[in-house]
Amino acid sequence: MSTPEIVWLNTDTAAKRLGITTRTLYRFINECGLPAYRMGRVIRVKQADVDSFIEASRIEPGTLSHLYPDPVPARDAEPADDNSVIAPDS
């Protein structure tokens, strides 16, 4: 049984595959656990690791509700009848 061939990406190619800058790629390697390998003076990333990182970053539906502010009632709407609205003096 043969082992699958490893496809190595340089940092520019890996960053383009992720749609980010090279600087952000280095941050992902340093802080977010994206595996990378130093080979002499260069850094290489496995294409399979980049693809796994992409899949692990998938956002599940319904998990972004914290990004939306609470709905604000329209100005033309009738005020609620809870006596919280003070009538102007005549």
Backbone as JSON Lines, residues from 0, in Angstrom:
{"i":0,"aa":"M","n":[0.85,-1.16,0.0],"ca":[0.0,0.0,0.0],"c":[0.9,1.24,0.0]}
{"i":1,"aa":"S","n":[0.71,2.13,-0.95],"ca":[1.55,3.31,-1.06],"c":[0.93,4.48,-0.29]}
{"i":2,"aa":"T","n":[1.81,5.31,0.21],"ca":[1.34,6.5,0.92],"c":[1.01,7.58,-0.09]}
{"i":3,"aa":"P","n":[-0.01,8.38,0.18],"ca":[-0.35,9.44,-0.77],"c":[0.77,10.47,-0.86]}
{"i":4,"aa":"E","n":[0.95,11.01,-2.05],"ca":[1.98,12.01,-2.27],"c":[1.59,13.31,-1.57]}
{"i":5,"aa":"I","n":[2.55,13.91,-0.91],"ca":[2.32,15.19,-0.23],"c":[2.49,16.32,-1.23]}
{"i":6,"aa":"V","n":[1.5,17.2,-1.28],"ca":[1.6,18.39,-2.12],"c":[1.95,19.55,-1.2]}
{"i":7,"aa":"W","n":[3.15,20.12,-1.4],"ca":[3.62,21.22,-0.58],"c":[3.28,22.54,-1.24]}
{"i":8,"aa":"L","n":[2.85,23.51,-0.43],"ca":[2.56,24.86,-0.92],"c":[3.52,25.83,-0.27]}
{"i":9,"aa":"N","n":[4.0,26.79,-1.05],"ca":[4.77,27.86,-0.43],"c":[3.77,28.82,0.23]}
{"i":10,"aa":"T","n":[4.27,29.75,1.0],"ca":[3.37,30.61,1.77],"c":[2.5,31.5,0.88]}
{"i":11,"aa":"D","n":[3.05,31.96,-0.24],"ca":[2.24,32.78,-1.15],"c":[1.07,31.99,-1.71]}
{"i":12,"aa":"T","n":[1.33,30.77,-2.15],"ca":[0.28,29.93,-2.73],"c":[-0.75,29.53,-1.67]}
{"i":13,"aa":"A","n":[-0.28,29.19,-0.48],"ca":[-1.2,28.82,0.6],"c":[-2.09,30.0,0.97]}
{"i":14,"aa":"A","n":[-1.51,31.2,1.04],"ca":[-2.29,32.39,1.38],"c":[-3.33,32.66,0.3]}
{"i":15,"aa":"K","n":[-2.96,32.53,-0.95],"ca":[-3.93,32.74,-2.04],"c":[-5.03,31.71,-1.99]}
{"i":16,"aa":"R","n":[-4.69,30.46,-1.68],"ca":[-5.71,29.4,-1.58],"c":[-6.72,29.72,-0.48]}
{"i":17,"aa":"L","n":[-6.24,30.34,0.6],"ca":[-7.12,30.72,1.71],"c":[-7.79,32.07,1.49]}
{"i":18,"aa":"G","n":[-7.31,32.84,0.52],"ca":[-7.89,34.16,0.26],"c":[-7.47,35.19,1.29]}
{"i":19,"aa":"I","n":[-6.25,35.05,1.8],"ca":[-5.75,35.95,2.83],"c":[-4.37,36.45,2.43]}
{"i":20,"aa":"T","n":[-3.83,37.38,3.19],"ca":[-2.48,37.86,2.94],"c":[-1.48,36.88,3.55]}
{"i":21,"aa":"T","n":[-0.24,36.99,3.11],"ca":[0.81,36.14,3.67],"c":[1.0,36.43,5.15]}
{"i":22,"aa":"R","n":[0.89,37.69,5.52],"ca":[1.02,38.05,6.94],"c":[-0.06,37.36,7.79]}
{"i":23,"aa":"T","n":[-1.28,37.33,7.28],"ca":[-2.36,36.65,8.0],"c":[-2.11,35.15,8.06]}
{"i":24,"aa":"L","n":[-1.54,34.59,6.99],"ca":[-1.19,33.16,6.99],"c":[-0.2,32.87,8.12]}
{"i":25,"aa":"Y","n":[0.82,33.72,8.28],"ca":[1.79,33.53,9.36],"c":[1.1,33.6,10.72]}
{"i":26,"aa":"R","n":[0.13,34.5,10.85],"ca":[-0.63,34.6,12.11],"c":[-1.44,33.33,12.36]}
{"i":27,"aa":"F","n":[-2.07,32.8,11.3],"ca":[-2.82,31.55,11.45],"c":[-1.9,30.41,11.87]}
{"i":28,"aa":"I","n":[-0.7,30.37,11.31],"ca":[0.27,29.34,11.67],"c":[0.67,29.51,13.14]}
{"i":29,"aa":"N","n":[0.9,30.73,13.55],"ca":[1.38,31.01,14.9],"c":[0.28,30.89,15.96]}
{"i":30,"aa":"E","n":[-0.94,31.32,15.64],"ca":[-1.98,31.42,16.66],"c":[-3.14,30.44,16.49]}
{"i":31,"aa":"C","n":[-3.43,30.04,15.27],"ca":[-4.66,29.27,15.03],"c":[-4.42,27.79,14.77]}
{"i":32,"aa":"G","n":[-3.19,27.36,14.85],"ca":[-2.92,25.93,14.72],"c":[-2.83,25.41,13.31]}
{"i":33,"aa":"L","n":[-2.65,26.27,12.31],"ca":[-2.44,25.77,10.95],"c":[-1.04,25.17,10.9]}
{"i":34,"aa":"P","n":[-0.92,23.87,10.64],"ca":[0.4,23.24,10.64],"c":[1.27,23.77,9.5]}
{"i":35,"aa":"A","n":[2.54,23.99,9.8],"ca":[3.5,24.45,8.81],"c":[4.85,23.81,9.14]}
{"i":36,"aa":"Y","n":[5.73,23.82,8.16],"ca":[7.01,23.14,8.3],"c":[8.12,24.06,7.79]}
{"i":37,"aa":"R","n":[9.18,24.18,8.57],"ca":[10.34,24.95,8.15],"c":[11.31,23.98,7.51]}
{"i":38,"aa":"M","n":[11.66,24.27,6.27],"ca":[12.62,23.45,5.52],"c":[13.77,24.37,5.13]}
{"i":39,"aa":"G","n":[14.77,24.36,5.97],"ca":[15.86,25.3,5.77],"c":[15.39,26.7,6.12]}
{"i":40,"aa":"R","n":[15.43,27.58,5.12],"ca":[15.01,28.97,5.35],"c":[13.59,29.25,4.88]}
{"i":41,"aa":"V","n":[12.9,28.25,4.36],"ca":[11.56,28.49,3.83],"c":[10.52,27.76,4.67]}
{"i":42,"aa":"I","n":[9.31,28.26,4.62],"ca":[8.18,27.64,5.31],"c":[7.27,27.04,4.24]}
{"i":43,"aa":"R","n":[6.86,25.81,4.48],"ca":[5.95,25.13,3.56],"c":[4.73,24.64,4.34]}
{"i":44,"aa":"V","n":[3.61,24.54,3.63],"ca":[2.36,24.09,4.21],"c":[1.82,22.98,3.31]}
{"i":45,"aa":"K","n":[1.32,21.93,3.92],"ca":[0.72,20.84,3.14],"c":[-0.63,21.31,2.61]}
{"i":46,"aa":"Q","n":[-0.9,21.01,1.35],"ca":[-2.19,21.37,0.76],"c":[-3.33,20.71,1.52]}
{"i":47,"aa":"A","n":[-3.14,19.47,1.95],"ca":[-4.17,18.76,2.71],"c":[-4.47,19.48,4.03]}
{"i":48,"aa":"D","n":[-3.43,20.04,4.68],"ca":[-3.64,20.78,5.92],"c":[-4.41,22.07,5.67]}
{"i":49,"aa":"V","n":[-4.11,22.74,4.55],"ca":[-4.85,23.96,4.2],"c":[-6.32,23.61,3.95]}
{"i":50,"aa":"D","n":[-6.56,22.53,3.21],"ca":[-7.94,22.13,2.93],"c":[-8.67,21.75,4.22]}
{"i":51,"aa":"S","n":[-7.99,21.06,5.13],"ca":[-8.6,20.71,6.42],"c":[-8.89,21.96,7.25]}
{"i":52,"aa":"F","n":[-7.98,22.93,7.21],"ca":[-8.17,24.18,7.93],"c":[-9.39,24.92,7.39]}
{"i":53,"aa":"I","n":[-9.55,24.9,6.08],"ca":[-10.72,25.55,5.46],"c":[-12.0,24.88,5.96]}
{"i":54,"aa":"E","n":[-12.04,23.56,5.93],"ca":[-13.25,22.84,6.37],"c":[-13.52,23.05,7.86]}
{"i":55,"aa":"A","n":[-12.47,23.11,8.67],"ca":[-12.65,23.31,10.11],"c":[-13.14,24.72,10.42]}
{"i":56,"aa":"S","n":[-12.97,25.64,9.49],"ca":[-13.38,27.03,9.7],"c":[-14.81,27.29,9.23]}
{"i":57,"aa":"R","n":[-15.5,26.26,8.78],"ca":[-16.86,26.42,8.29],"c":[-17.78,26.93,9.39]}
{"i":58,"aa":"I","n":[-18.63,27.87,9.04],"ca":[-19.58,28.46,9.98],"c":[-20.91,27.74,9.84]}
{"i":59,"aa":"E","n":[-21.42,27.27,10.95],"ca":[-22.72,26.6,10.95],"c":[-23.83,27.63,10.89]}
{"i":60,"aa":"P","n":[-24.91,27.34,10.18],"ca":[-26.03,28.28,10.12],"c":[-26.57,28.57,11.53]}
{"i":61,"aa":"G","n":[-26.91,29.82,11.75],"ca":[-27.51,30.22,13.02],"c":[-26.5,30.6,14.1]}
{"i":62,"aa":"T","n":[-25.21,30.59,13.76],"ca":[-24.21,30.9,14.79],"c":[-23.73,32.34,14.74]}
{"i":63,"aa":"L","n":[-24.27,33.15,13.85],"ca":[-23.82,34.53,13.73],"c":[-24.83,35.54,14.26]}
{"i":64,"aa":"S","n":[-25.8,35.09,15.02],"ca":[-26.83,36.0,15.52],"c":[-26.24,37.09,16.41]}
{"i":65,"aa":"H","n":[-25.11,36.85,17.03],"ca":[-24.48,37.86,17.89],"c":[-23.97,39.05,17.08]}
{"i":66,"aa":"L","n":[-23.88,38.92,15.76],"ca":[-23.4,40.01,14.92],"c":[-24.51,40.98,14.51]}
{"i":67,"aa":"Y","n":[-25.75,40.59,14.72],"ca":[-26.87,41.42,14.33],"c":[-27.44,42.13,15.55]}
{"i":68,"aa":"P","n":[-27.62,43.45,15.45],"ca":[-28.2,44.18,16.59],"c":[-29.67,43.82,16.74]}
{"i":69,"aa":"D","n":[-30.2,44.09,17.93],"ca":[-31.62,43.87,18.15],"c":[-32.4,44.77,17.21]}
{"i":70,"aa":"P","n":[-33.51,44.27,16.67],"ca":[-34.29,45.11,15.75],"c":[-34.81,46.36,16.45]}
{"i":71,"aa":"V","n":[-34.75,47.46,15.74],"ca":[-35.24,48.74,16.26],"c":[-36.59,48.99,15.62]}
{"i":72,"aa":"P","n":[-37.61,49.31,16.43],"ca":[-38.93,49.56,15.83],"c":[-38.88,50.78,14.92]}
{"i":73,"aa":"A","n":[-39.68,50.73,13.88],"ca":[-39.74,51.85,12.94],"c":[-40.32,53.07,13.63]}
{"i":74,"aa":"R","n":[-39.92,54.25,13.19],"ca":[-40.39,55.49,13.81],"c":[-41.88,55.7,13.58]}
{"i":75,"aa":"D","n":[-42.41,55.18,12.5],"ca":[-43.82,55.37,12.18],"c":[-44.72,54.4,12.93]}
{"i":76,"aa":"A","n":[-44.14,53.45,13.63],"ca":[-44.94,52.45,14.33],"c":[-45.66,53.08,15.51]}
{"i":77,"aa":"E","n":[-46.8,52.53,15.85],"ca":[-47.56,53.0,16.99],"c":[-46.82,52.62,18.26]}
{"i":78,"aa":"P","n":[-46.71,53.51,19.24],"ca":[-46.03,53.14,20.49],"c":[-46.83,52.1,21.25]}
{"i":79,"aa":"A","n":[-46.12,51.3,21.98],"ca":[-46.78,50.27,22.78],"c":[-47.62,50.95,23.87]}
{"i":80,"aa":"D","n":[-48.75,50.36,24.21],"ca":[-49.65,50.94,25.21],"c":[-49.26,50.42,26.59]}
{"i":81,"aa":"D","n":[-48.05,50.82,27.03],"ca":[-47.59,50.36,28.34],"c":[-47.32,51.54,29.28]}
{"i":82,"aa":"N","n":[-47.87,52.68,28.95],"ca":[-47.74,53.91,29.75],"c":[-46.29,54.38,29.87]}
{"i":83,"aa":"S","n":[-45.42,53.88,29.02],"ca":[-44.03,54.34,29.07],"c":[-43.82,55.57,28.19]}
{"i":84,"aa":"V","n":[-44.81,55.89,27.36],"ca":[-44.7,57.06,26.51],"c":[-45.39,58.22,27.21]}
{"i":85,"aa":"I","n":[-44.67,59.31,27.37],"ca":[-45.22,60.47,28.05],"c":[-45.78,61.41,27.01]}
{"i":86,"aa":"A","n":[-47.03,61.81,27.23],"ca":[-47.69,62.73,26.28],"c":[-47.13,64.11,26.48]}
{"i":87,"aa":"P","n":[-46.95,64.87,25.38],"ca":[-46.43,66.24,25.51],"c":[-47.44,67.13,26.23]}
{"i":88,"aa":"D","n":[-46.93,68.16,26.94],"ca":[-47.8,69.11,27.63],"c":[-48.52,69.97,26.61]}
{"i":89,"aa":"S","n":[-49.77,70.27,26.88],"ca":[-50.55,71.09,25.96],"c":[-50.49,72.54,26.34]}
